């Protein structure tokens, strides 16, 4: 039980803000942070019983209570300010307008008045003052919303291995949760007042870590320039090349390590990312490199709804930019043409060119014709406003074709729901409508910061890099991966299917759920609860940008999940802060230890089994379940195939005729096995992508460790001593990779560690074996300690990286084995189908042989009796010679039987004597050929050149040509008729548009003739 649960969760408060806004009643909120609250007393008493000092517990509780109070009140002020901002936003103002409408409707209902009375009664009973829920939080804030002021920048500092706080009014909270904002971090150009400045603190042992929650290249550049106390120039490549001398920041941000690392399609901003890199760079022209630049991809996750919303937002931004570029180009072209016409004319005849005409959206008429005006009205496209040319050049709404397809699909799938152009579902219940609108407003408020970042920085020269899905990261050349994203293993595992929900029985007079009645389910249904709580999620690929400057400051950039503000258990930086709260002195010895921790946390979300309370999907488990389900279905399919083969075996051995048609359909239907093969291929493909990303992290980590070792041990003496020590003191298996002091043992699988009680630096110089400390300077002891701690941490991180790759590879091996089994099943099924078809063909051939023999018998009988029938018919004719009285029957037999016998004999000989047929063909063919050749008939036929197939083709071609001429003439007539009708409709729409503009602008009536709606031509300068 935790916050927002239906049941009482007691003192188990996971998210203070959710508990304050979602679990507490409005009347209880003022007293939540008071000392009289039983919550604080119970916490103090419980920790006191566990042995803690009461004074220390009270101090800790008071500190935590003030921190919670500050965060809650700050978030309430932020919510109020964002709501005020949304009211004036042209894209999202409908969220505030709709909730105000539904709120007014709800407050006017009888149910609301009853609730108010009950609330007053409960307040009087508990002796608490009644708070009118209609009162709004008054927020006085006249500033314009700027994302730089809303995006926080966490600040973590260490000194001598311990966390320290930054004493500055621009920073709030305490270690390790201190924060400031982007505007306070980069706006101050005075180095002495800037929080980032390299010489802000006199202590050389202070380690600082700043994090920016976005892959914003402009903010990253600003931060690095502020660190070196320089002003970021608005330069291009040419300016950069001619800038002498090079500044410190420009050397760190040199093109080959910054701008040239951008990869992806410039026209598709969702594909842009930084190439993986780990390199050292110097900030001085002639000095040893002392900085590290690192770019690395890592795996994370996002809800499918949030991904869809921000993908649509990116498409909308790109569509606006495309329309604006087209319009600017068209206006520029028309202005140039007008200028050329003005120059070519005489000064007396020249006219000042008027404002350029506003181009219409051509596809609007097409959509009207294809979808109908009613559908467009329901989608909000029939009243779409035209773009206005001005200095800012804004528009209220732009629809891309993908967005339109989603809208049209929505109208198809939700026919029973009334949905407006903004996706708002309208229902009859006033309270339900109010709750839905409140949820949409909450979603709009939480997403507004990230959407504002996209709108402001996505189209910049140094763009903001949006988050990418798994397929977008690998197939970055695809224009859209919307279908592939919905086919992810995690998406299928976390999405409830329609058939999983229990159906309500509307035909039953008493109502109820059909499955509940069938299975006698009373009360709450666990299946319904589990399915309705499922939230679709997808795997994302984020980027880590990290700069280690002067070996004492770290600046990182990586994004948060869309819409998350404070409490995100799966957030990378949240995990870093939680990790630092536990035993800091044993973890941090140098800035490079902090960097290792950051890299480890970035690659750890899906491999940390302790994070189970959040919505974060369990990647390993979900893939294992998916593979297991396919194996189970493959086994069931194999059992069905075995049943069919047994039935086929009985058919093969059956005597007489057996109907085998029932076996044809199941054996020829490969759709079930084809689906299994497609699913397992998708699993293998996704595992290949994740293995590639995890191996990239491993390679970057190896390069990072090598670069840091060069920093900490320039001479290589400590590295050599380390290798010698472990070579002499540890048995290294020949067939395993050697990682140093944490080497794996082949016998029991445990890691070999230094002897108990040995300090890390003692591993560098064991007594009696390696003694180079006599040749070391006294100040090298601290450096050796730093190096040994980093080495141990790095080796652990390398082992973890290798184990993560091995886990994914084990899953891939299992998936490949399953894929081979499915393919073998499919091949076996096809082979069995071929066997059944072959057996059927043999049976049919046997039947054909039998039928051939019967036909031969009938043929012989026909040959025998056909001449006799002919002769009897001849002699049966009525004539004097035959039918006269002079003929006896014996006379007729004398003619009938000999003639018939001769005909029968000749027919039988020709039918069954092959040699005689060949002889007859020979006797006939040779004279005929000789005659046609020598008479010239054959040569004449060849000269004509009209074989039968050519005559047929010529005739067919002539007939088809005549038919096509008729079709073309008809199509031409229909096209001209449609164009005429469309032209008349367009002129009517243009007249209506001019009339609406005249009404809105308060101008005079339309020009003369504009009220003619019969299709009259409108002057070109008015369109």
CORMO-V35713 format. One record per residue. N is the residue number from 1. RES is the residue in one letter. OMEGA is omega in whole degrees, 0 to 359 (NA if undefined). BURIAL is I if it has 16 or more other C-alpha atoms within 10 Angstrom, else O. D_FIRST is the distance of its C-alpha to the first C-alpha in whole Angstrom. Layout:
BEGIN
N:RES:OMEGA:BURIAL:D_FIRST
N:RES:OMEGA:BURIAL:D_FIRST
END
This chain:
BEGIN
1:X:178:O:0
2:X:185:I:4
3:X:181:I:7
4:X:175:I:9
5:X:179:O:6
6:X:180:O:9
7:X:179:O:7
8:X:182:O:7
9:X:176:O:5
10:X:181:O:8
11:X:180:O:10
12:X:183:O:7
13:X:180:I:9
14:X:181:O:10
15:X:182:I:12
16:X:181:I:14
17:X:177:I:16
18:X:179:I:13
19:X:182:I:12
20:X:184:I:16
21:X:187:O:17
22:X:185:O:14
23:X:182:I:12
24:X:171:O:15
25:X:183:O:18
26:X:179:O:21
27:X:183:I:23
28:X:185:I:20
29:X:182:O:21
30:X:183:O:24
31:X:184:O:23
32:X:184:I:20
33:X:177:I:22
34:X:181:O:24
35:X:181:O:25
36:X:180:O:24
37:X:181:O:21
38:X:181:O:19
39:X:183:O:16
40:X:179:I:19
41:X:180:O:21
42:X:180:O:18
43:X:180:O:18
44:X:181:I:22
45:X:182:O:22
46:X:180:O:20
47:X:177:O:21
48:X:178:I:25
49:X:180:O:24
50:X:175:O:23
51:X:179:O:27
52:X:177:O:27
53:X:185:O:29
54:X:181:O:28
55:X:179:O:30
56:X:179:O:28
57:X:179:I:25
58:X:179:I:26
59:X:179:O:28
60:X:180:O:25
61:X:179:I:22
62:X:178:O:25
63:X:180:O:25
64:X:179:O:22
65:X:178:I:21
66:X:178:O:25
67:X:177:O:23
68:X:181:I:20
69:X:179:I:23
70:X:180:O:25
71:X:182:I:23
72:X:180:I:21
73:X:177:O:25
74:X:179:O:26
75:X:177:O:24
76:X:177:I:25
77:X:178:I:29
78:X:179:I:28
79:X:179:I:27
80:X:180:I:30
81:X:179:I:32
82:X:177:I:31
83:X:176:I:31
84:X:179:I:34
85:X:180:I:35
86:X:180:I:34
87:X:181:I:36
88:X:180:O:39
89:X:185:O:38
90:X:182:O:41
91:X:189:O:38
92:X:182:I:35
93:X:180:I:36
94:X:179:I:36
95:X:180:I:32
96:X:182:I:33
97:X:182:O:35
98:X:182:I:33
99:X:175:I:31
100:X:177:O:33
101:X:181:O:35
102:X:177:I:32
103:X:178:I:31
104:X:179:O:34
105:X:180:O:34
106:X:182:I:31
107:X:177:I:32
108:X:182:O:35
109:X:180:O:34
110:X:180:O:34
111:X:181:O:30
112:X:179:O:30
113:X:177:O:32
114:X:180:O:30
115:X:179:O:27
116:X:179:O:29
117:X:178:O:31
118:X:179:O:27
119:X:178:I:26
120:X:180:I:29
121:X:179:O:29
122:X:179:O:25
123:X:179:I:27
124:X:181:O:30
125:X:180:O:28
126:X:178:O:26
127:X:176:O:29
128:X:181:O:27
129:X:179:O:29
130:X:178:I:29
131:X:180:O:28
132:X:184:O:30
133:X:180:O:27
134:X:179:O:30
135:X:181:O:31
136:X:175:O:31
137:X:183:O:30
138:X:181:O:33
139:X:178:O:34
140:X:183:O:37
141:X:183:O:38
142:X:182:O:41
143:X:174:O:40
144:X:182:O:40
145:X:175:I:37
146:X:182:O:38
147:X:179:I:35
148:X:180:I:36
149:X:182:O:35
150:X:181:I:32
151:X:181:I:31
152:X:178:I:30
153:X:177:I:32
154:X:180:I:30
155:X:179:I:32
156:X:183:I:32
157:X:177:I:35
158:X:174:I:36
159:X:184:I:39
160:X:177:O:41
161:X:181:I:37
162:X:179:I:35
163:X:178:I:33
164:X:181:I:35
165:X:174:I:34
166:X:182:I:37
167:X:181:O:38
168:X:181:O:39
169:X:179:O:38
170:X:182:O:37
171:X:179:I:34
172:X:183:I:31
173:X:183:I:28
174:X:181:I:29
175:X:357:I:29
176:X:186:I:28
177:X:178:O:26
178:X:183:I:29
179:X:169:I:30
180:X:179:I:33
181:X:180:I:34
182:X:181:I:36
183:X:179:I:39
184:X:182:I:39
185:X:189:I:39
186:X:183:I:42
187:X:183:O:44
188:X:182:O:46
189:X:178:I:49
190:X:183:O:50
191:X:183:I:49
192:X:181:O:49
193:X:184:O:46
194:X:181:I:44
195:X:184:I:41
196:X:191:I:42
197:X:187:I:46
198:X:183:I:46
199:X:181:O:48
200:X:181:O:46
201:X:181:O:46
202:X:184:O:48
203:X:178:O:47
204:X:181:O:47
205:X:183:O:44
206:X:177:I:42
207:X:183:I:39
208:X:180:I:38
209:X:177:I:35
210:X:180:I:35
211:X:176:I:33
212:X:187:I:33
213:X:177:I:30
214:X:173:I:33
215:X:182:I:36
216:X:185:I:38
217:X:179:I:41
218:X:179:O:43
219:X:179:I:40
220:X:177:I:41
221:X:179:I:44
222:X:181:I:44
223:X:181:I:42
224:X:176:I:45
225:X:178:I:48
226:X:179:I:46
227:X:180:I:45
228:X:178:I:49
229:X:182:I:50
230:X:177:I:52
231:X:182:I:51
232:X:178:I:50
233:X:176:O:53
234:X:187:O:53
235:X:170:O:55
236:X:184:O:56
237:X:181:O:57
238:X:178:O:61
239:X:180:O:60
240:X:181:O:58
241:X:183:O:61
242:X:181:O:63
243:X:179:O:61
244:X:356:O:63
245:X:179:O:62
246:X:176:O:59
247:X:181:I:56
248:X:181:I:53
249:X:180:I:50
250:X:177:I:53
251:X:177:O:53
252:X:181:I:49
253:X:179:I:49
254:X:190:O:52
255:X:184:O:52
256:X:179:O:52
257:X:183:I:49
258:X:187:I:47
259:X:181:O:49
260:X:179:O:50
261:X:179:O:47
262:X:182:I:45
263:X:179:O:45
264:X:181:I:45
265:X:180:O:47
266:X:181:O:48
267:X:178:O:47
268:X:188:I:44
269:X:178:I:42
270:X:180:I:39
271:X:185:I:40
272:X:178:I:41
273:X:179:I:40
274:X:177:I:42
275:X:177:I:43
276:X:186:I:42
277:X:168:I:44
278:X:186:I:44
279:X:175:I:47
280:X:182:I:49
281:X:179:I:51
282:X:176:I:53
283:X:176:I:53
284:X:183:O:56
285:X:185:O:59
286:X:180:O:61
287:X:179:O:58
288:X:180:O:56
289:X:180:I:53
290:X:181:I:50
291:X:179:I:47
292:X:175:I:45
293:X:185:I:44
294:X:173:I:41
295:X:187:I:40
296:X:173:I:37
297:X:176:I:35
298:X:185:I:32
299:X:173:I:29
300:X:185:I:26
301:X:179:I:24
302:X:175:I:23
303:X:183:I:22
304:X:180:I:25
305:X:179:O:25
306:X:179:I:26
307:X:179:I:28
308:X:182:O:30
309:X:183:O:30
310:X:172:I:31
311:X:176:I:34
312:X:179:I:35
313:X:177:I:36
314:X:178:I:38
315:X:180:I:40
316:X:178:I:40
317:X:179:I:41
318:X:179:I:44
319:X:177:I:45
320:X:180:I:46
321:X:180:O:47
322:X:178:O:50
323:X:181:O:51
324:X:179:I:52
325:X:179:O:54
326:X:181:O:55
327:X:178:I:56
328:X:179:O:57
329:X:180:O:59
330:X:179:I:61
331:X:178:I:62
332:X:179:O:63
333:X:180:O:65
334:X:178:I:67
335:X:177:I:67
336:X:177:O:69
337:X:178:O:71
338:X:179:I:72
339:X:178:O:73
340:X:177:O:76
341:X:179:O:77
342:X:180:I:78
343:X:183:O:79
344:X:180:O:82
345:X:175:O:83
346:X:182:O:85
347:X:182:O:84
348:X:183:O:86
349:X:183:O:84
350:X:177:O:80
351:X:178:O:77
352:X:183:O:74
353:X:179:O:71
354:X:180:O:69
355:X:181:O:65
356:X:179:O:64
357:X:179:O:63
358:X:181:O:59
359:X:179:O:59
360:X:175:O:57
361:X:187:O:54
362:X:185:O:56
363:X:179:O:53
364:X:177:O:52
365:X:179:I:55
366:X:179:O:54
367:X:178:I:51
368:X:181:I:53
369:X:186:O:55
370:X:188:O:52
371:X:183:O:49
372:X:183:O:51
373:X:180:O:51
374:X:179:O:48
375:X:179:I:46
376:X:176:I:46
377:X:179:O:46
378:X:178:I:43
379:X:179:I:42
380:X:183:O:43
381:X:183:I:46
382:X:180:I:49
383:X:181:O:49
384:X:182:I:48
385:X:179:O:50
386:X:177:I:52
387:X:179:I:52
388:X:178:O:54
389:X:175:I:56
390:X:181:O:55
391:X:182:O:55
392:X:177:O:51
393:X:180:O:51
394:X:177:O:48
395:X:185:I:47
396:X:183:O:44
397:X:175:O:43
398:X:183:I:44
399:X:170:I:43
400:X:184:O:44
401:X:177:O:44
402:X:178:O:41
403:X:179:I:39
404:X:178:I:42
405:X:178:O:41
406:X:180:O:37
407:X:180:I:38
408:X:178:I:41
409:X:178:O:38
410:X:180:O:36
411:X:179:I:39
412:X:186:O:39
413:X:182:O:36
414:X:182:O:35
415:X:184:O:38
416:X:180:O:36
417:X:177:O:34
418:X:184:O:36
419:X:180:I:35
420:X:185:O:37
421:X:181:O:39
422:X:179:O:35
423:X:180:O:33
424:X:179:I:32
425:X:179:O:31
426:X:180:O:33
427:X:185:O:32
428:X:183:O:33
429:X:181:O:30
430:X:178:I:30
431:X:178:I:27
432:X:177:O:26
433:X:179:I:28
434:X:180:I:27
435:X:178:O:23
436:X:179:I:25
437:X:176:I:27
438:X:177:I:24
439:X:178:O:22
440:X:177:I:26
441:X:178:I:27
442:X:178:I:23
443:X:178:O:24
444:X:179:I:28
445:X:182:I:27
446:X:182:I:24
447:X:188:I:27
448:X:181:I:30
449:X:181:I:30
450:X:177:I:31
451:X:178:I:33
452:X:177:O:35
453:X:179:I:35
454:X:182:I:37
455:X:185:I:39
456:X:191:O:41
457:X:185:I:41
458:X:184:I:41
459:X:180:I:44
460:X:177:O:46
461:X:171:O:48
462:X:193:O:45
463:X:166:I:43
464:X:180:I:39
465:X:178:I:38
466:X:179:I:35
467:X:182:I:32
468:X:174:I:33
469:X:182:I:32
470:X:181:I:33
471:X:176:I:36
472:X:180:I:37
473:X:184:I:37
474:X:178:I:39
475:X:187:O:41
476:X:179:I:42
477:X:180:O:45
478:X:179:O:43
479:X:180:O:43
480:X:177:I:40
481:X:185:I:38
482:X:180:O:36
483:X:180:O:36
484:X:180:O:36
485:X:180:I:32
486:X:179:I:31
487:X:178:O:32
488:X:178:I:30
489:X:180:I:29
490:X:179:I:25
491:X:180:I:26
492:X:183:I:27
493:X:184:I:24
494:X:181:I:21
495:X:178:I:23
496:X:180:I:23
497:X:180:O:26
498:X:182:O:28
499:X:179:O:29
500:X:182:O:25
501:X:175:O:25
502:X:186:O:26
503:X:177:O:29
504:X:183:O:29
505:X:180:O:33
506:X:182:O:35
507:X:179:O:38
508:X:181:O:37
509:X:179:O:38
510:X:182:O:35
511:X:179:O:32
512:X:182:O:29
513:X:188:O:28
514:X:182:O:31
515:X:179:O:28
516:X:178:I:26
517:X:182:O:30
518:X:183:O:31
519:X:177:O:28
520:X:178:O:28
521:X:178:O:24
522:X:181:O:23
523:X:181:O:20
524:X:179:O:17
525:X:181:O:18
526:X:179:O:16
527:X:178:O:19
528:X:180:O:19
529:X:181:O:15
530:X:183:O:15
531:X:183:I:19
532:X:178:O:18
533:X:179:O:15
534:X:180:O:17
535:X:183:O:18
536:X:180:I:22
537:X:179:I:22
538:X:177:I:26
539:X:179:I:27
540:X:175:I:29
541:X:179:I:31
542:X:182:I:31
543:X:171:I:34
544:X:172:I:34
545:X:183:I:37
546:X:174:I:38
547:X:172:I:41
548:X:189:I:42
549:X:176:I:45
550:X:177:O:47
551:X:181:I:45
552:X:181:I:43
553:X:177:I:41
554:X:172:I:38
555:X:180:I:38
556:X:174:I:35
557:X:168:I:34
558:X:190:I:32
559:X:168:I:29
560:X:173:I:26
561:X:182:I:24
562:X:174:I:25
563:X:179:I:24
564:X:183:O:21
565:X:185:O:22
566:X:188:O:20
567:X:176:O:17
568:X:186:I:17
569:X:180:I:16
570:X:178:I:19
571:X:183:I:21
572:X:182:I:24
573:X:174:I:25
574:X:178:I:22
575:X:178:I:22
576:X:181:I:25
577:X:177:O:24
578:X:180:O:22
579:X:181:O:24
580:X:180:I:27
581:X:184:O:25
582:X:170:O:25
583:X:183:O:29
584:X:186:O:31
585:X:180:O:34
586:X:185:O:34
587:X:191:I:33
588:X:172:I:35
589:X:180:I:39
590:X:179:I:40
591:X:181:I:39
592:X:174:I:39
593:X:176:I:36
594:X:179:I:34
595:X:177:I:36
596:X:179:I:35
597:X:180:I:31
598:X:181:I:31
599:X:180:I:32
600:X:180:I:30
601:X:178:I:27
602:X:182:I:28
603:X:190:I:29
604:X:190:I:26
605:X:185:I:23
606:X:182:I:23
607:X:178:I:25
608:X:183:O:22
609:X:180:O:20
610:X:181:O:17
611:X:183:O:16
612:X:184:O:13
613:X:181:O:10
614:X:177:O:12
615:X:182:I:14
616:X:181:I:17
617:X:176:I:19
618:X:191:I:20
619:X:183:I:24
620:X:181:O:25
621:X:182:O:23
622:X:178:I:24
623:X:177:I:27
624:X:178:O:28
625:X:180:O:26
626:X:178:I:29
627:X:179:I:32
628:X:178:O:31
629:X:179:O:31
630:X:177:I:34
631:X:178:I:35
632:X:178:O:34
633:X:177:I:36
634:X:177:I:39
635:X:178:O:39
636:X:178:O:39
637:X:178:I:42
638:X:177:I:44
639:X:178:O:44
640:X:178:O:45
641:X:178:I:48
642:X:177:O:49
643:X:181:O:49
644:X:178:I:51
645:X:176:I:53
646:X:177:O:54
647:X:178:O:55
648:X:178:I:57
649:X:177:O:59
650:X:179:O:60
651:X:181:I:61
652:X:186:O:63
653:X:181:O:65
654:X:178:O:66
655:X:182:O:69
656:X:184:O:70
657:X:177:O:68
658:X:179:O:65
659:X:180:O:62
660:X:182:O:60
661:X:180:O:59
662:X:179:O:55
663:X:186:I:55
664:X:185:O:55
665:X:181:O:52
666:X:181:O:50
667:X:179:I:51
668:X:180:O:52
669:X:181:O:49
670:X:182:O:47
671:X:179:O:44
672:X:179:O:41
673:X:177:I:42
674:X:176:O:43
675:X:178:O:39
676:X:180:I:38
677:X:178:I:41
678:X:180:O:40
679:X:182:I:36
680:X:175:I:37
681:X:176:I:39
682:X:179:I:36
683:X:179:I:34
684:X:181:I:37
685:X:179:O:38
686:X:177:I:34
687:X:177:I:34
688:X:179:O:38
689:X:181:I:36
690:X:176:I:34
691:X:178:I:36
692:X:180:O:38
693:X:180:I:36
694:X:176:I:35
695:X:175:I:38
696:X:175:I:39
697:X:180:I:37
698:X:179:I:38
699:X:178:I:42
700:X:179:I:41
701:X:178:I:39
702:X:178:I:42
703:X:179:I:45
704:X:180:I:42
705:X:179:I:43
706:X:179:O:47
707:X:180:I:47
708:X:177:I:45
709:X:175:I:47
710:X:177:O:50
711:X:186:I:49
712:X:182:I:49
713:X:184:O:51
714:X:183:O:54
715:X:181:O:57
716:X:184:O:55
717:X:181:O:56
718:X:178:I:52
719:X:179:I:51
720:X:179:O:54
721:X:179:I:54
722:X:179:I:50
723:X:180:O:52
724:X:181:O:54
725:X:183:I:52
726:X:175:I:50
727:X:183:O:53
728:X:188:O:54
729:X:181:O:51
730:X:174:O:49
731:X:184:O:50
732:X:175:I:49
733:X:185:O:49
734:X:186:O:51
735:X:177:O:49
736:X:177:O:46
737:X:182:O:45
738:X:181:O:46
739:X:178:O:43
740:X:188:I:45
741:X:179:I:43
742:X:184:I:40
743:X:179:I:42
744:X:177:I:41
745:X:186:O:42
746:X:186:O:44
747:X:184:O:44
748:X:177:O:40
749:X:181:O:38
750:X:179:O:37
751:X:179:O:38
752:X:183:O:41
753:X:175:O:41
754:X:181:O:43
755:X:182:O:44
756:X:181:O:42
757:X:181:O:43
758:X:176:O:45
759:X:180:O:44
760:X:183:I:43
761:X:178:I:46
762:X:178:O:48
763:X:180:I:48
764:X:186:I:50
765:X:178:I:53
766:X:182:O:53
767:X:174:O:56
768:X:182:O:59
769:X:183:O:58
770:X:181:O:57
771:X:174:O:59
772:X:182:O:59
773:X:178:O:57
774:X:179:O:61
775:X:181:O:62
776:X:176:O:59
777:X:181:O:59
778:X:182:O:57
779:X:181:O:55
780:X:181:O:53
781:X:178:O:51
782:X:178:O:48
783:X:177:I:49
784:X:178:I:49
785:X:178:I:45
786:X:181:I:44
787:X:182:I:45
788:X:178:I:44
789:X:178:I:40
790:X:182:I:40
791:X:179:I:42
792:X:179:I:39
793:X:182:I:37
794:X:180:I:38
795:X:174:I:39
796:X:180:I:35
797:X:178:I:35
798:X:176:I:37
799:X:178:I:36
800:X:179:I:33
801:X:179:I:34
802:X:180:O:36
803:X:178:O:34
804:X:177:I:32
805:X:181:I:35
806:X:177:O:35
807:X:180:O:32
808:X:179:I:33
809:X:175:I:36
810:X:177:O:35
811:X:180:I:33
812:X:178:I:36
813:X:178:O:39
814:X:180:I:37
815:X:178:I:36
816:X:177:I:40
817:X:177:O:41
818:X:179:I:39
819:X:177:I:41
820:X:178:O:44
821:X:179:I:43
822:X:179:I:42
823:X:177:I:46
824:X:176:O:48
825:X:180:I:46
826:X:178:I:47
827:X:180:O:51
828:X:179:O:51
829:X:178:I:50
830:X:177:I:53
831:X:179:O:56
832:X:176:I:55
833:X:177:I:56
834:X:178:O:59
835:X:179:O:60
836:X:178:I:60
837:X:178:I:61
838:X:178:O:64
839:X:178:I:65
840:X:178:I:65
841:X:178:O:67
842:X:179:O:69
843:X:180:O:69
844:X:178:O:70
845:X:177:O:73
846:X:177:O:75
847:X:179:O:75
848:X:178:O:76
849:X:179:O:79
850:X:179:O:80
851:X:178:O:80
852:X:178:O:82
853:X:178:O:84
854:X:180:O:85
855:X:178:O:85
856:X:178:O:88
857:X:178:O:90
858:X:180:O:90
859:X:179:O:91
860:X:179:O:94
861:X:180:O:95
862:X:179:O:95
863:X:182:I:97
864:X:189:I:99
865:X:180:O:99
866:X:175:O:99
867:X:179:I:103
868:X:178:I:104
869:X:180:O:102
870:X:182:O:104
871:X:179:I:107
872:X:177:O:107
873:X:179:O:106
874:X:182:O:109
875:X:178:I:111
876:X:179:O:110
877:X:181:O:111
878:X:174:O:113
879:X:186:O:116
880:X:185:O:120
881:X:187:O:120
882:X:186:O:117
883:X:179:O:117
884:X:182:O:121
885:X:184:O:122
886:X:183:O:124
887:X:173:O:121
888:X:179:O:120
889:X:177:O:116
890:X:176:O:118
891:X:179:O:119
892:X:180:O:115
893:X:179:O:114
894:X:179:O:116
895:X:187:O:114
896:X:188:I:111
897:X:179:O:110
898:X:180:O:112
899:X:180:O:110
900:X:179:I:107
901:X:178:O:107
902:X:179:O:108
903:X:180:I:105
904:X:182:I:102
905:X:181:O:104
906:X:180:O:103
907:X:180:O:100
908:X:178:O:99
909:X:180:O:100
910:X:183:O:98
911:X:188:O:95
912:X:181:O:95
913:X:182:O:98
914:X:183:O:96
915:X:180:O:99
916:X:177:O:101
917:X:178:O:99
918:X:180:O:99
919:X:179:O:102
920:X:179:O:102
921:X:181:O:100
922:X:182:O:102
923:X:182:O:105
924:X:190:O:104
925:X:185:O:102
926:X:178:O:104
927:X:181:O:107
928:X:179:O:105
929:X:179:O:103
930:X:181:O:107
931:X:182:O:108
932:X:181:O:105
933:X:185:O:105
934:X:177:O:109
935:X:179:O:109
936:X:179:O:107
937:X:180:O:104
938:X:178:O:101
939:X:178:O:102
940:X:180:O:102
941:X:177:O:99
942:X:179:O:97
943:X:177:O:98
944:X:177:O:97
945:X:179:O:93
946:X:174:O:92
947:X:185:O:90
948:X:181:O:88
949:X:179:O:84
950:X:177:O:86
951:X:179:O:87
952:X:180:O:84
953:X:179:O:82
954:X:178:O:84
955:X:179:O:84
956:X:180:O:80
957:X:180:O:80
958:X:180:O:83
959:X:179:O:81
960:X:179:O:77
961:X:178:O:79
962:X:179:O:80
963:X:179:O:77
964:X:177:O:75
965:X:178:O:78
966:X:179:O:77
967:X:180:O:73
968:X:179:O:73
969:X:179:O:76
970:X:178:O:73
971:X:179:O:70
972:X:179:O:72
973:X:179:O:73
974:X:180:O:69
975:X:179:O:68
976:X:178:O:70
977:X:178:O:69
978:X:179:O:66
979:X:178:O:66
980:X:178:O:69
981:X:178:O:66
982:X:179:O:63
983:X:178:O:66
984:X:178:I:66
985:X:180:I:62
986:X:181:O:62
987:X:176:I:65
988:X:179:I:63
989:X:179:O:60
990:X:176:I:61
991:X:178:I:63
992:X:179:O:60
993:X:178:O:58
994:X:179:I:61
995:X:178:I:61
996:X:178:O:58
997:X:179:O:58
998:X:179:O:61
999:X:182:O:59
1000:X:182:O:56
1001:X:179:O:59
1002:X:182:O:61
1003:X:180:O:64
1004:X:181:O:67
1005:X:181:O:67
1006:X:178:O:67
1007:X:183:O:70
1008:X:180:O:73
1009:X:182:O:73
1010:X:180:I:69
1011:X:178:O:68
1012:X:182:O:70
1013:X:182:O:67
1014:X:176:O:69
1015:X:178:I:69
1016:X:185:O:71
1017:X:179:O:71
1018:X:179:I:69
1019:X:185:O:71
1020:X:183:O:69
1021:X:178:O:69
1022:X:184:O:66
1023:X:NA:O:64
END
